[in-house]
Amino acid sequence: MYDLTHRNLNIRELSYMGVLKAWVIREL
């Protein structure tokens, strides 16, 4: 289940994670 979802949202999750990381770093 997790593998399939992760595979499908691989690019989306990566992009979202990048934005979130940048925002977190900015906040910190």
N, CA, C and O atoms as CSV, one atom per row, in Angstrom:
chain,resi,resn,atom,element,x,y,z
A,1,MET,N,N,0.853,-1.191,0.000
A,1,MET,CA,C,0.000,0.000,0.000
A,1,MET,C,C,0.893,1.247,0.000
A,1,MET,O,O,0.774,2.107,-0.873
A,2,TYR,N,N,1.759,1.328,0.961
A,2,TYR,CA,C,2.619,2.512,1.049
A,2,TYR,C,C,3.524,2.607,-0.178
A,2,TYR,O,O,3.746,3.691,-0.716
A,3,ASP,N,N,4.046,1.449,-0.615
A,3,ASP,CA,C,4.939,1.447,-1.775
A,3,ASP,C,C,4.238,2.002,-3.000
A,3,ASP,O,O,4.780,2.855,-3.702
A,4,LEU,N,N,3.017,1.512,-3.259
A,4,LEU,CA,C,2.277,1.966,-4.443
A,4,LEU,C,C,2.018,3.461,-4.357
A,4,LEU,O,O,2.250,4.190,-5.322
A,5,THR,N,N,1.542,3.918,-3.219
A,5,THR,CA,C,1.236,5.345,-3.075
A,5,THR,C,C,2.500,6.165,-3.223
A,5,THR,O,O,2.502,7.201,-3.887
A,6,HIS,N,N,3.565,5.708,-2.612
A,6,HIS,CA,C,4.822,6.453,-2.687
A,6,HIS,C,C,5.300,6.516,-4.136
A,6,HIS,O,O,5.804,7.541,-4.592
A,7,ARG,N,N,5.134,5.412,-4.843
A,7,ARG,CA,C,5.577,5.374,-6.243
A,7,ARG,C,C,4.751,6.351,-7.074
A,7,ARG,O,O,5.286,7.056,-7.929
A,8,ASN,N,N,3.461,6.387,-6.822
A,8,ASN,CA,C,2.588,7.272,-7.593
A,8,ASN,C,C,2.855,8.729,-7.256
A,8,ASN,O,O,2.861,9.588,-8.138
A,9,LEU,N,N,3.074,9.002,-5.983
A,9,LEU,CA,C,3.299,10.393,-5.563
A,9,LEU,C,C,4.780,10.643,-5.312
A,9,LEU,O,O,5.153,11.437,-4.447
A,10,ASN,N,N,5.618,9.953,-6.082
A,10,ASN,CA,C,7.057,10.119,-5.896
A,10,ASN,C,C,7.481,11.539,-6.240
A,10,ASN,O,O,8.085,12.230,-5.420
A,11,ILE,N,N,7.161,11.970,-7.453
A,11,ILE,CA,C,7.549,13.318,-7.896
A,11,ILE,C,C,6.816,14.365,-7.071
A,11,ILE,O,O,7.419,15.337,-6.617
A,12,ARG,N,N,5.536,14.169,-6.880
A,12,ARG,CA,C,4.751,15.171,-6.126
A,12,ARG,C,C,5.268,15.275,-4.702
A,12,ARG,O,O,5.457,16.373,-4.180
A,13,GLU,N,N,5.494,14.142,-4.085
A,13,GLU,CA,C,5.973,14.154,-2.701
A,13,GLU,C,C,7.340,14.829,-2.631
A,13,GLU,O,O,7.617,15.599,-1.711
A,14,LEU,N,N,8.187,14.532,-3.608
A,14,LEU,CA,C,9.529,15.137,-3.622
A,14,LEU,C,C,9.413,16.648,-3.714
A,14,LEU,O,O,10.079,17.375,-2.977
A,15,SER,N,N,8.567,17.118,-4.618
A,15,SER,CA,C,8.412,18.573,-4.791
A,15,SER,C,C,7.857,19.184,-3.507
A,15,SER,O,O,8.373,20.187,-3.015
A,16,TYR,N,N,6.810,18.575,-2.974
A,16,TYR,CA,C,6.191,19.096,-1.750
A,16,TYR,C,C,7.196,19.086,-0.603
A,16,TYR,O,O,7.284,20.041,0.169
A,17,MET,N,N,7.950,17.997,-0.502
A,17,MET,CA,C,8.945,17.890,0.578
A,17,MET,C,C,9.985,18.991,0.435
A,17,MET,O,O,10.389,19.602,1.424
A,18,GLY,N,N,10.420,19.246,-0.801
A,18,GLY,CA,C,11.421,20.296,-1.023
A,18,GLY,C,C,10.895,21.640,-0.557
A,18,GLY,O,O,11.597,22.384,0.129
A,19,VAL,N,N,9.660,21.955,-0.927
A,19,VAL,CA,C,9.076,23.251,-0.538
A,19,VAL,C,C,8.949,23.319,0.979
A,19,VAL,O,O,9.264,24.337,1.595
A,20,LEU,N,N,8.484,22.225,1.569
A,20,LEU,CA,C,8.316,22.204,3.028
A,20,LEU,C,C,9.664,22.390,3.715
A,20,LEU,O,O,9.781,23.146,4.679
A,21,LYS,N,N,10.676,21.696,3.210
A,21,LYS,CA,C,12.013,21.817,3.810
A,21,LYS,C,C,12.499,23.255,3.729
A,21,LYS,O,O,13.016,23.799,4.704
A,22,ALA,N,N,12.332,23.864,2.568
A,22,ALA,CA,C,12.782,25.254,2.392
A,22,ALA,C,C,12.048,26.158,3.386
A,22,ALA,O,O,12.655,27.031,4.006
A,23,TRP,N,N,10.739,25.942,3.530
A,23,TRP,CA,C,9.954,26.783,4.441
A,23,TRP,C,C,10.425,26.582,5.875
A,23,TRP,O,O,10.577,27.543,6.630
A,24,VAL,N,N,10.656,25.319,6.246
A,24,VAL,CA,C,11.112,25.022,7.616
A,24,VAL,C,C,12.457,25.690,7.863
A,24,VAL,O,O,12.664,26.305,8.909
A,25,ILE,N,N,13.369,25.571,6.908
A,25,ILE,CA,C,14.697,26.190,7.068
A,25,ILE,C,C,14.539,27.698,7.228
A,25,ILE,O,O,15.223,28.311,8.047
A,26,ARG,N,N,13.654,28.286,6.462
A,26,ARG,CA,C,13.445,29.741,6.540
A,26,ARG,C,C,12.923,30.106,7.923
A,26,ARG,O,O,13.364,31.082,8.529
A,27,GLU,N,N,11.979,29.311,8.413
A,27,GLU,CA,C,11.408,29.584,9.734
A,27,GLU,C,C,12.487,29.451,10.810
A,27,GLU,O,O,12.542,30.245,11.749
A,28,LEU,N,N,13.338,28.445,10.662
A,28,LEU,CA,C,14.392,28.227,11.658
A,28,LEU,C,C,15.461,29.294,11.489
A,28,LEU,O,O,16.447,29.302,12.226
